[in-house]
Amino acid sequence: MIKLTLTLCLTIVVLLGGGGCTTITSDPSDFQKASEAYDKEDYATALREWKSLAEQGNARAQVRLGEMYAYGNGVKQSFNLKHPATRI
């Protein structure tokens, strides 16, 4: 049930936040920096970088940001669709 809920939340984040197809205008190294920080459990850096990229329309960053909220990594766990992360 949790996997289904997680999948639905992430799908909604991508569809609402990314509008389906998005042009990535940010530097790919920014996404990589966030990914490396996340892997090292430096969630504050990952959150800051992915949030910035997500606000620019980067769909991959929007998904990763949604995962952080879904799993509660570095942020309060939330499946709330009214959460700010779903309104990017």
DOLO-293119 format. One record per atom (N, C-alpha, C, CB): residue number from 1; residue in one letter; atom name; x, y, z. Coordinates in nm, 2 decimals. Glycine has a CB too. Example, Ala and Ser with C-alpha at 12.3 -4.5 7.8 and 13.67 -1.06 7.14 Angstrom:
// DOLO-293119
+-----+-----+------+--------+--------+--------+
!   n ! res ! atom !      x !      y !      z !
+-----+-----+------+--------+--------+--------+
!   1 !   a !    N !   1.32 !  -0.57 !   0.78 !
!   1 !   a !   CA !   1.23 !  -0.45 !   0.78 !
!   1 !   a !    C !   1.32 !  -0.33 !   0.78 !
!   1 !   a !   CB !   1.13 !  -0.45 !   0.90 !
!   2 !   s !    N !   1.28 !  -0.22 !   0.71 !
!   2 !   s !   CA !   1.37 !  -0.11 !   0.71 !
!   2 !   s !    C !   1.29 !   0.00 !   0.79 !
!   2 !   s !   CB !   1.41 !  -0.06 !   0.57 !
+-----+-----+------+--------+--------+--------+
END
This chain:
// DOLO-293119
+-----+-----+------+--------+--------+--------+
!   n ! res ! atom !      x !      y !      z !
+-----+-----+------+--------+--------+--------+
!   1 !   m !    N !   0.08 !  -0.12 !   0.00 !
!   1 !   m !   CA !   0.00 !   0.00 !   0.00 !
!   1 !   m !    C !   0.09 !   0.13 !   0.00 !
!   1 !   m !   CB !  -0.09 !   0.00 !   0.12 !
!   2 !   i !    N !   0.20 !   0.12 !   0.08 !
!   2 !   i !   CA !   0.28 !   0.24 !   0.08 !
!   2 !   i !    C !   0.35 !   0.26 !  -0.05 !
!   2 !   i !   CB !   0.39 !   0.22 !   0.19 !
!   3 !   k !    N !   0.39 !   0.15 !  -0.12 !
!   3 !   k !   CA !   0.45 !   0.17 !  -0.25 !
!   3 !   k !    C !   0.36 !   0.23 !  -0.35 !
!   3 !   k !   CB !   0.50 !   0.03 !  -0.30 !
!   4 !   l !    N !   0.23 !   0.19 !  -0.34 !
!   4 !   l !   CA !   0.13 !   0.24 !  -0.43 !
!   4 !   l !    C !   0.11 !   0.39 !  -0.40 !
!   4 !   l !   CB !   0.00 !   0.17 !  -0.42 !
!   5 !   t !    N !   0.10 !   0.43 !  -0.28 !
!   5 !   t !   CA !   0.09 !   0.57 !  -0.24 !
!   5 !   t !    C !   0.21 !   0.65 !  -0.28 !
!   5 !   t !   CB !   0.07 !   0.58 !  -0.08 !
!   6 !   l !    N !   0.33 !   0.60 !  -0.26 !
!   6 !   l !   CA !   0.45 !   0.66 !  -0.30 !
!   6 !   l !    C !   0.45 !   0.69 !  -0.45 !
!   6 !   l !   CB !   0.57 !   0.58 !  -0.26 !
!   7 !   t !    N !   0.41 !   0.58 !  -0.53 !
!   7 !   t !   CA !   0.41 !   0.59 !  -0.67 !
!   7 !   t !    C !   0.31 !   0.70 !  -0.72 !
!   7 !   t !   CB !   0.38 !   0.46 !  -0.74 !
!   8 !   l !    N !   0.19 !   0.70 !  -0.66 !
!   8 !   l !   CA !   0.09 !   0.80 !  -0.69 !
!   8 !   l !    C !   0.14 !   0.94 !  -0.66 !
!   8 !   l !   CB !  -0.04 !   0.77 !  -0.62 !
!   9 !   c !    N !   0.20 !   0.96 !  -0.54 !
!   9 !   c !   CA !   0.25 !   1.09 !  -0.50 !
!   9 !   c !    C !   0.36 !   1.14 !  -0.60 !
!   9 !   c !   CB !   0.31 !   1.09 !  -0.36 !
!  10 !   l !    N !   0.45 !   1.06 !  -0.63 !
!  10 !   l !   CA !   0.56 !   1.10 !  -0.72 !
!  10 !   l !    C !   0.50 !   1.13 !  -0.86 !
!  10 !   l !   CB !   0.66 !   0.99 !  -0.73 !
!  11 !   t !    N !   0.41 !   1.05 !  -0.91 !
!  11 !   t !   CA !   0.35 !   1.08 !  -1.04 !
!  11 !   t !    C !   0.28 !   1.21 !  -1.04 !
!  11 !   t !   CB !   0.25 !   0.96 !  -1.07 !
!  12 !   i !    N !   0.21 !   1.24 !  -0.94 !
!  12 !   i !   CA !   0.14 !   1.37 !  -0.93 !
!  12 !   i !    C !   0.24 !   1.48 !  -0.92 !
!  12 !   i !   CB !   0.04 !   1.37 !  -0.80 !
!  13 !   v !    N !   0.35 !   1.47 !  -0.85 !
!  13 !   v !   CA !   0.45 !   1.57 !  -0.84 !
!  13 !   v !    C !   0.50 !   1.60 !  -0.98 !
!  13 !   v !   CB !   0.56 !   1.53 !  -0.75 !
!  14 !   v !    N !   0.53 !   1.50 !  -1.06 !
!  14 !   v !   CA !   0.59 !   1.51 !  -1.19 !
!  14 !   v !    C !   0.48 !   1.58 !  -1.28 !
!  14 !   v !   CB !   0.63 !   1.38 !  -1.25 !
!  15 !   l !    N !   0.36 !   1.53 !  -1.28 !
!  15 !   l !   CA !   0.26 !   1.58 !  -1.37 !
!  15 !   l !    C !   0.22 !   1.73 !  -1.34 !
!  15 !   l !   CB !   0.13 !   1.49 !  -1.36 !
!  16 !   l !    N !   0.20 !   1.76 !  -1.21 !
!  16 !   l !   CA !   0.16 !   1.89 !  -1.17 !
!  16 !   l !    C !   0.28 !   1.99 !  -1.18 !
!  16 !   l !   CB !   0.10 !   1.89 !  -1.03 !
!  17 !   g !    N !   0.39 !   1.94 !  -1.13 !
!  17 !   g !   CA !   0.51 !   2.03 !  -1.12 !
!  17 !   g !    C !   0.58 !   2.04 !  -1.25 !
!  17 !   g !   CB !   0.60 !   1.98 !  -1.02 !
!  18 !   g !    N !   0.59 !   1.94 !  -1.33 !
!  18 !   g !   CA !   0.67 !   1.94 !  -1.45 !
!  18 !   g !    C !   0.59 !   1.96 !  -1.58 !
!  18 !   g !   CB !   0.74 !   1.81 !  -1.46 !
!  19 !   g !    N !   0.46 !   1.95 !  -1.57 !
!  19 !   g !   CA !   0.38 !   1.97 !  -1.69 !
!  19 !   g !    C !   0.41 !   1.86 !  -1.79 !
!  19 !   g !   CB !   0.40 !   2.11 !  -1.75 !
!  20 !   g !    N !   0.45 !   1.75 !  -1.75 !
!  20 !   g !   CA !   0.48 !   1.64 !  -1.85 !
!  20 !   g !    C !   0.63 !   1.65 !  -1.90 !
!  20 !   g !   CB !   0.39 !   1.65 !  -1.96 !
!  21 !   c !    N !   0.65 !   1.72 !  -2.01 !
!  21 !   c !   CA !   0.78 !   1.74 !  -2.06 !
!  21 !   c !    C !   0.83 !   1.88 !  -2.03 !
!  21 !   c !   CB !   0.78 !   1.72 !  -2.22 !
!  22 !   t !    N !   0.95 !   1.88 !  -1.98 !
!  22 !   t !   CA !   1.01 !   2.01 !  -1.94 !
!  22 !   t !    C !   1.15 !   2.02 !  -2.00 !
!  22 !   t !   CB !   1.02 !   2.01 !  -1.78 !
!  23 !   t !    N !   1.18 !   2.14 !  -2.03 !
!  23 !   t !   CA !   1.32 !   2.17 !  -2.08 !
!  23 !   t !    C !   1.41 !   2.20 !  -1.96 !
!  23 !   t !   CB !   1.32 !   2.29 !  -2.17 !
!  24 !   i !    N !   1.52 !   2.12 !  -1.95 !
!  24 !   i !   CA !   1.61 !   2.14 !  -1.84 !
!  24 !   i !    C !   1.71 !   2.25 !  -1.88 !
!  24 !   i !   CB !   1.68 !   2.01 !  -1.81 !
!  25 !   t !    N !   1.70 !   2.36 !  -1.81 !
!  25 !   t !   CA !   1.79 !   2.47 !  -1.84 !
!  25 !   t !    C !   1.90 !   2.49 !  -1.74 !
!  25 !   t !   CB !   1.71 !   2.60 !  -1.85 !
!  26 !   s !    N !   1.91 !   2.40 !  -1.65 !
!  26 !   s !   CA !   2.01 !   2.41 !  -1.54 !
!  26 !   s !    C !   2.13 !   2.33 !  -1.58 !
!  26 !   s !   CB !   1.95 !   2.37 !  -1.41 !
!  27 !   d !    N !   2.24 !   2.36 !  -1.51 !
!  27 !   d !   CA !   2.36 !   2.29 !  -1.53 !
!  27 !   d !    C !   2.35 !   2.14 !  -1.47 !
!  27 !   d !   CB !   2.48 !   2.36 !  -1.46 !
!  28 !   p !    N !   2.38 !   2.04 !  -1.55 !
!  28 !   p !   CA !   2.37 !   1.90 !  -1.51 !
!  28 !   p !    C !   2.46 !   1.88 !  -1.38 !
!  28 !   p !   CB !   2.41 !   1.81 !  -1.62 !
!  29 !   s !    N !   2.57 !   1.95 !  -1.37 !
!  29 !   s !   CA !   2.65 !   1.93 !  -1.25 !
!  29 !   s !    C !   2.58 !   1.97 !  -1.12 !
!  29 !   s !   CB !   2.78 !   2.01 !  -1.27 !
!  30 !   d !    N !   2.48 !   2.06 !  -1.13 !
!  30 !   d !   CA !   2.40 !   2.09 !  -1.01 !
!  30 !   d !    C !   2.32 !   1.97 !  -0.96 !
!  30 !   d !   CB !   2.31 !   2.21 !  -1.04 !
!  31 !   f !    N !   2.26 !   1.90 !  -1.06 !
!  31 !   f !   CA !   2.19 !   1.78 !  -1.02 !
!  31 !   f !    C !   2.28 !   1.67 !  -0.97 !
!  31 !   f !   CB !   2.11 !   1.72 !  -1.15 !
!  32 !   q !    N !   2.40 !   1.66 !  -1.03 !
!  32 !   q !   CA !   2.50 !   1.56 !  -0.98 !
!  32 !   q !    C !   2.55 !   1.59 !  -0.84 !
!  32 !   q !   CB !   2.62 !   1.56 !  -1.08 !
!  33 !   k !    N !   2.57 !   1.72 !  -0.82 !
!  33 !   k !   CA !   2.61 !   1.77 !  -0.68 !
!  33 !   k !    C !   2.51 !   1.73 !  -0.58 !
!  33 !   k !   CB !   2.63 !   1.92 !  -0.68 !
!  34 !   a !    N !   2.38 !   1.75 !  -0.61 !
!  34 !   a !   CA !   2.27 !   1.71 !  -0.52 !
!  34 !   a !    C !   2.27 !   1.56 !  -0.50 !
!  34 !   a !   CB !   2.14 !   1.76 !  -0.57 !
!  35 !   s !    N !   2.28 !   1.49 !  -0.61 !
!  35 !   s !   CA !   2.28 !   1.34 !  -0.60 !
!  35 !   s !    C !   2.39 !   1.29 !  -0.51 !
!  35 !   s !   CB !   2.29 !   1.28 !  -0.74 !
!  36 !   e !    N !   2.51 !   1.34 !  -0.53 !
!  36 !   e !   CA !   2.63 !   1.30 !  -0.44 !
!  36 !   e !    C !   2.60 !   1.34 !  -0.30 !
!  36 !   e !   CB !   2.76 !   1.37 !  -0.49 !
!  37 !   a !    N !   2.55 !   1.46 !  -0.27 !
!  37 !   a !   CA !   2.52 !   1.50 !  -0.13 !
!  37 !   a !    C !   2.41 !   1.40 !  -0.07 !
!  37 !   a !   CB !   2.46 !   1.64 !  -0.13 !
!  38 !   y !    N !   2.31 !   1.37 !  -0.15 !
!  38 !   y !   CA !   2.21 !   1.27 !  -0.10 !
!  38 !   y !    C !   2.27 !   1.14 !  -0.07 !
!  38 !   y !   CB !   2.10 !   1.26 !  -0.21 !
!  39 !   d !    N !   2.36 !   1.09 !  -0.15 !
!  39 !   d !   CA !   2.42 !   0.96 !  -0.13 !
!  39 !   d !    C !   2.51 !   0.96 !   0.00 !
!  39 !   d !   CB !   2.51 !   0.92 !  -0.25 !
!  40 !   k !    N !   2.56 !   1.08 !   0.03 !
!  40 !   k !   CA !   2.64 !   1.09 !   0.15 !
!  40 !   k !    C !   2.55 !   1.13 !   0.27 !
!  40 !   k !   CB !   2.75 !   1.20 !   0.13 !
!  41 !   e !    N !   2.42 !   1.13 !   0.25 !
!  41 !   e !   CA !   2.32 !   1.16 !   0.36 !
!  41 !   e !    C !   2.34 !   1.31 !   0.40 !
!  41 !   e !   CB !   2.34 !   1.07 !   0.48 !
!  42 !   d !    N !   2.39 !   1.39 !   0.31 !
!  42 !   d !   CA !   2.39 !   1.54 !   0.33 !
!  42 !   d !    C !   2.26 !   1.59 !   0.28 !
!  42 !   d !   CB !   2.52 !   1.61 !   0.27 !
!  43 !   y !    N !   2.15 !   1.57 !   0.35 !
!  43 !   y !   CA !   2.02 !   1.60 !   0.30 !
!  43 !   y !    C !   1.99 !   1.75 !   0.28 !
!  43 !   y !   CB !   1.91 !   1.53 !   0.38 !
!  44 !   a !    N !   2.06 !   1.83 !   0.37 !
!  44 !   a !   CA !   2.03 !   1.97 !   0.36 !
!  44 !   a !    C !   2.08 !   2.03 !   0.22 !
!  44 !   a !   CB !   2.11 !   2.04 !   0.47 !
!  45 !   t !    N !   2.20 !   1.98 !   0.18 !
!  45 !   t !   CA !   2.26 !   2.02 !   0.05 !
!  45 !   t !    C !   2.17 !   1.97 !  -0.06 !
!  45 !   t !   CB !   2.40 !   1.98 !   0.03 !
!  46 !   a !    N !   2.13 !   1.84 !  -0.06 !
!  46 !   a !   CA !   2.05 !   1.78 !  -0.16 !
!  46 !   a !    C !   1.92 !   1.85 !  -0.17 !
!  46 !   a !   CB !   2.03 !   1.63 !  -0.13 !
!  47 !   l !    N !   1.86 !   1.88 !  -0.06 !
!  47 !   l !   CA !   1.73 !   1.95 !  -0.06 !
!  47 !   l !    C !   1.74 !   2.09 !  -0.13 !
!  47 !   l !   CB !   1.67 !   1.97 !   0.08 !
!  48 !   r !    N !   1.85 !   2.17 !  -0.08 !
!  48 !   r !   CA !   1.87 !   2.30 !  -0.14 !
!  48 !   r !    C !   1.89 !   2.30 !  -0.29 !
!  48 !   r !   CB !   1.99 !   2.37 !  -0.07 !
!  49 !   e !    N !   1.97 !   2.21 !  -0.34 !
!  49 !   e !   CA !   2.01 !   2.20 !  -0.48 !
!  49 !   e !    C !   1.89 !   2.15 !  -0.56 !
!  49 !   e !   CB !   2.13 !   2.10 !  -0.50 !
!  50 !   w !    N !   1.82 !   2.04 !  -0.52 !
!  50 !   w !   CA !   1.71 !   1.99 !  -0.59 !
!  50 !   w !    C !   1.59 !   2.08 !  -0.59 !
!  50 !   w !   CB !   1.67 !   1.85 !  -0.54 !
!  51 !   k !    N !   1.57 !   2.15 !  -0.48 !
!  51 !   k !   CA !   1.46 !   2.25 !  -0.47 !
!  51 !   k !    C !   1.48 !   2.36 !  -0.58 !
!  51 !   k !   CB !   1.44 !   2.31 !  -0.33 !
!  52 !   s !    N !   1.60 !   2.41 !  -0.58 !
!  52 !   s !   CA !   1.63 !   2.52 !  -0.68 !
!  52 !   s !    C !   1.61 !   2.47 !  -0.82 !
!  52 !   s !   CB !   1.78 !   2.56 !  -0.66 !
!  53 !   l !    N !   1.66 !   2.35 !  -0.85 !
!  53 !   l !   CA !   1.64 !   2.29 !  -0.99 !
!  53 !   l !    C !   1.49 !   2.26 !  -1.01 !
!  53 !   l !   CB !   1.72 !   2.16 !  -1.00 !
!  54 !   a !    N !   1.42 !   2.21 !  -0.92 !
!  54 !   a !   CA !   1.28 !   2.18 !  -0.93 !
!  54 !   a !    C !   1.20 !   2.31 !  -0.97 !
!  54 !   a !   CB !   1.22 !   2.11 !  -0.81 !
!  55 !   e !    N !   1.23 !   2.42 !  -0.90 !
!  55 !   e !   CA !   1.17 !   2.54 !  -0.92 !
!  55 !   e !    C !   1.19 !   2.60 !  -1.06 !
!  55 !   e !   CB !   1.21 !   2.65 !  -0.82 !
!  56 !   q !    N !   1.30 !   2.55 !  -1.12 !
!  56 !   q !   CA !   1.34 !   2.59 !  -1.26 !
!  56 !   q !    C !   1.27 !   2.50 !  -1.36 !
!  56 !   q !   CB !   1.49 !   2.59 !  -1.28 !
!  57 !   g !    N !   1.20 !   2.40 !  -1.31 !
!  57 !   g !   CA !   1.13 !   2.31 !  -1.40 !
!  57 !   g !    C !   1.20 !   2.18 !  -1.43 !
!  57 !   g !   CB !   1.10 !   2.38 !  -1.53 !
!  58 !   n !    N !   1.30 !   2.15 !  -1.36 !
!  58 !   n !   CA !   1.38 !   2.02 !  -1.38 !
!  58 !   n !    C !   1.29 !   1.90 !  -1.33 !
!  58 !   n !   CB !   1.52 !   2.03 !  -1.32 !
!  59 !   a !    N !   1.24 !   1.82 !  -1.41 !
!  59 !   a !   CA !   1.15 !   1.71 !  -1.37 !
!  59 !   a !    C !   1.22 !   1.61 !  -1.29 !
!  59 !   a !   CB !   1.09 !   1.65 !  -1.50 !
!  60 !   r !    N !   1.35 !   1.58 !  -1.32 !
!  60 !   r !   CA !   1.42 !   1.48 !  -1.24 !
!  60 !   r !    C !   1.44 !   1.53 !  -1.10 !
!  60 !   r !   CB !   1.56 !   1.45 !  -1.30 !
!  61 !   a !    N !   1.47 !   1.66 !  -1.08 !
!  61 !   a !   CA !   1.48 !   1.72 !  -0.95 !
!  61 !   a !    C !   1.35 !   1.71 !  -0.88 !
!  61 !   a !   CB !   1.54 !   1.86 !  -0.96 !
!  62 !   q !    N !   1.24 !   1.74 !  -0.95 !
!  62 !   q !   CA !   1.11 !   1.74 !  -0.89 !
!  62 !   q !    C !   1.08 !   1.60 !  -0.83 !
!  62 !   q !   CB !   1.00 !   1.78 !  -0.99 !
!  63 !   v !    N !   1.11 !   1.50 !  -0.91 !
!  63 !   v !   CA !   1.09 !   1.36 !  -0.86 !
!  63 !   v !    C !   1.18 !   1.33 !  -0.74 !
!  63 !   v !   CB !   1.12 !   1.26 !  -0.97 !
!  64 !   r !    N !   1.30 !   1.37 !  -0.74 !
!  64 !   r !   CA !   1.39 !   1.34 !  -0.63 !
!  64 !   r !    C !   1.35 !   1.42 !  -0.50 !
!  64 !   r !   CB !   1.54 !   1.38 !  -0.66 !
!  65 !   l !    N !   1.30 !   1.54 !  -0.52 !
!  65 !   l !   CA !   1.25 !   1.62 !  -0.41 !
!  65 !   l !    C !   1.12 !   1.55 !  -0.35 !
!  65 !   l !   CB !   1.21 !   1.76 !  -0.46 !
!  66 !   g !    N !   1.04 !   1.50 !  -0.44 !
!  66 !   g !   CA !   0.92 !   1.42 !  -0.39 !
!  66 !   g !    C !   0.96 !   1.30 !  -0.32 !
!  66 !   g !   CB !   0.84 !   1.38 !  -0.51 !
!  67 !   e !    N !   1.07 !   1.23 !  -0.36 !
!  67 !   e !   CA !   1.12 !   1.11 !  -0.29 !
!  67 !   e !    C !   1.16 !   1.15 !  -0.15 !
!  67 !   e !   CB !   1.23 !   1.04 !  -0.37 !
!  68 !   m !    N !   1.23 !   1.26 !  -0.14 !
!  68 !   m !   CA !   1.28 !   1.30 !  -0.01 !
!  68 !   m !    C !   1.16 !   1.32 !   0.09 !
!  68 !   m !   CB !   1.36 !   1.44 !  -0.02 !
!  69 !   y !    N !   1.05 !   1.38 !   0.04 !
!  69 !   y !   CA !   0.94 !   1.40 !   0.13 !
!  69 !   y !    C !   0.86 !   1.26 !   0.15 !
!  69 !   y !   CB !   0.84 !   1.50 !   0.06 !
!  70 !   a !    N !   0.86 !   1.18 !   0.05 !
!  70 !   a !   CA !   0.79 !   1.05 !   0.07 !
!  70 !   a !    C !   0.86 !   0.96 !   0.17 !
!  70 !   a !   CB !   0.79 !   0.98 !  -0.07 !
!  71 !   y !    N !   1.00 !   0.96 !   0.17 !
!  71 !   y !   CA !   1.08 !   0.88 !   0.26 !
!  71 !   y !    C !   1.11 !   0.95 !   0.39 !
!  71 !   y !   CB !   1.20 !   0.83 !   0.19 !
!  72 !   g !    N !   1.10 !   1.08 !   0.39 !
!  72 !   g !   CA !   1.13 !   1.16 !   0.51 !
!  72 !   g !    C !   1.28 !   1.18 !   0.53 !
!  72 !   g !   CB !   1.07 !   1.09 !   0.63 !
!  73 !   n !    N !   1.35 !   1.18 !   0.42 !
!  73 !   n !   CA !   1.50 !   1.20 !   0.43 !
!  73 !   n !    C !   1.54 !   1.34 !   0.43 !
!  73 !   n !   CB !   1.57 !   1.13 !   0.31 !
!  74 !   g !    N !   1.57 !   1.39 !   0.55 !
!  74 !   g !   CA !   1.61 !   1.53 !   0.56 !
!  74 !   g !    C !   1.49 !   1.63 !   0.58 !
!  74 !   g !   CB !   1.69 !   1.57 !   0.45 !
!  75 !   v !    N !   1.37 !   1.58 !   0.57 !
!  75 !   v !   CA !   1.25 !   1.66 !   0.58 !
!  75 !   v !    C !   1.15 !   1.58 !   0.65 !
!  75 !   v !   CB !   1.20 !   1.71 !   0.43 !
!  76 !   k !    N !   1.04 !   1.64 !   0.70 !
!  76 !   k !   CA !   0.93 !   1.57 !   0.76 !
!  76 !   k !    C !   0.86 !   1.49 !   0.65 !
!  76 !   k !   CB !   0.84 !   1.67 !   0.83 !
!  77 !   q !    N !   0.84 !   1.36 !   0.68 !
!  77 !   q !   CA !   0.78 !   1.27 !   0.58 !
!  77 !   q !    C !   0.64 !   1.32 !   0.56 !
!  77 !   q !   CB !   0.77 !   1.13 !   0.63 !
!  78 !   s !    N !   0.60 !   1.33 !   0.43 !
!  78 !   s !   CA !   0.47 !   1.38 !   0.40 !
!  78 !   s !    C !   0.41 !   1.32 !   0.27 !
!  78 !   s !   CB !   0.47 !   1.54 !   0.38 !
!  79 !   f !    N !   0.29 !   1.28 !   0.27 !
!  79 !   f !   CA !   0.22 !   1.23 !   0.16 !
!  79 !   f !    C !   0.11 !   1.33 !   0.12 !
!  79 !   f !   CB !   0.16 !   1.09 !   0.18 !
!  80 !   n !    N !   0.11 !   1.45 !   0.18 !
!  80 !   n !   CA !   0.01 !   1.55 !   0.17 !
!  80 !   n !    C !   0.03 !   1.61 !   0.03 !
!  80 !   n !   CB !   0.02 !   1.66 !   0.28 !
!  81 !   l !    N !  -0.08 !   1.60 !  -0.05 !
!  81 !   l !   CA !  -0.07 !   1.66 !  -0.19 !
!  81 !   l !    C !  -0.08 !   1.81 !  -0.19 !
!  81 !   l !   CB !  -0.18 !   1.59 !  -0.28 !
!  82 !   k !    N !  -0.11 !   1.87 !  -0.08 !
!  82 !   k !   CA !  -0.12 !   2.01 !  -0.07 !
!  82 !   k !    C !   0.02 !   2.07 !  -0.02 !
!  82 !   k !   CB !  -0.23 !   2.06 !   0.03 !
!  83 !   h !    N !   0.11 !   1.98 !  -0.01 !
!  83 !   h !   CA !   0.25 !   2.02 !   0.04 !
!  83 !   h !    C !   0.31 !   2.11 !  -0.06 !
!  83 !   h !   CB !   0.34 !   1.90 !   0.07 !
!  84 !   p !    N !   0.39 !   2.21 !  -0.02 !
!  84 !   p !   CA !   0.46 !   2.30 !  -0.11 !
!  84 !   p !    C !   0.54 !   2.23 !  -0.22 !
!  84 !   p !   CB !   0.55 !   2.39 !  -0.04 !
!  85 !   a !    N !   0.59 !   2.11 !  -0.19 !
!  85 !   a !   CA !   0.67 !   2.04 !  -0.29 !
!  85 !   a !    C !   0.59 !   2.00 !  -0.41 !
!  85 !   a !   CB !   0.74 !   1.92 !  -0.23 !
!  86 !   t !    N !   0.46 !   1.98 !  -0.40 !
!  86 !   t !   CA !   0.37 !   1.94 !  -0.51 !
!  86 !   t !    C !   0.32 !   2.06 !  -0.59 !
!  86 !   t !   CB !   0.25 !   1.86 !  -0.45 !
!  87 !   r !    N !   0.36 !   2.18 !  -0.54 !
!  87 !   r !   CA !   0.31 !   2.30 !  -0.61 !
!  87 !   r !    C !   0.42 !   2.37 !  -0.69 !
!  87 !   r !   CB !   0.25 !   2.40 !  -0.51 !
!  88 !   i !    N !   0.53 !   2.31 !  -0.71 !
!  88 !   i !   CA !   0.65 !   2.37 !  -0.78 !
!  88 !   i !    C !   0.61 !   2.38 !  -0.92 !
!  88 !   i !   CB !   0.78 !   2.29 !  -0.75 !
+-----+-----+------+--------+--------+--------+
END
